[in-house]
Amino acid sequence: MTPAITTSMSKVPTPEIAMDQGFASALGRVSAISSEGKVKQAAEQLVATALVQPILASMTRTPFREGPFAPGPVEKRFMPLLHRHLSDRIVSSSNFGLVKALTDQLTPRPTVEVTA
């Protein structure tokens, strides 16, 4: 009987294994975020979606966007995606007081019992 031949190809991960490893690393990054970090992320998403995105949308709806300046079909289709991306970047890159207030209100505080 001949011994099994091992090649360098046997060490190359299959696409399924590579996907599982990528998924596991993504899960590790998500679970590494503290609960306060998760609350801050949720507050940033809320402010971006409820406040900044509508402001950006109203800025692009002007009466001057008619005739030759009217948006084309691609611009109409992808402008909401651009607004979403910009609002996420605006909120995460600046120090919004509303995000801090929401984070403070939603973060559980340790309770102290006072007994007399």
Rosetta blueprint (number, residue, H / E / L):
1 M L
2 T L
3 P L
4 A L
5 I L
6 T L
7 T L
8 S H
9 M H
10 S H
11 K H
12 V L
13 P L
14 T L
15 P H
16 E H
17 I H
18 A H
19 M H
20 D H
21 Q H
22 G H
23 F H
24 A H
25 S H
26 A H
27 L H
28 G H
29 R H
30 V H
31 S H
32 A H
33 I L
34 S L
35 S H
36 E H
37 G H
38 K H
39 V H
40 K H
41 Q H
42 A H
43 A H
44 E H
45 Q H
46 L H
47 V H
48 A H
49 T H
50 A H
51 L H
52 V H
53 Q H
54 P H
55 I H
56 L H
57 A H
58 S H
59 M H
60 T H
61 R L
62 T L
63 P L
64 F L
65 R L
66 E L
67 G H
68 P H
69 F H
70 A L
71 P L
72 G L
73 P H
74 V H
75 E H
76 K H
77 R H
78 F H
79 M H
80 P H
81 L H
82 L H
83 H H
84 R H
85 H H
86 L H
87 S H
88 D H
89 R H
90 I H
91 V H
92 S H
93 S H
94 S L
95 N L
96 F L
97 G H
98 L H
99 V H
100 K H
101 A H
102 L H
103 T H
104 D H
105 Q H
106 L H
107 T L
108 P L
109 R L
110 P L
111 T L
112 V L
113 E L
114 V L
115 T L
116 A L
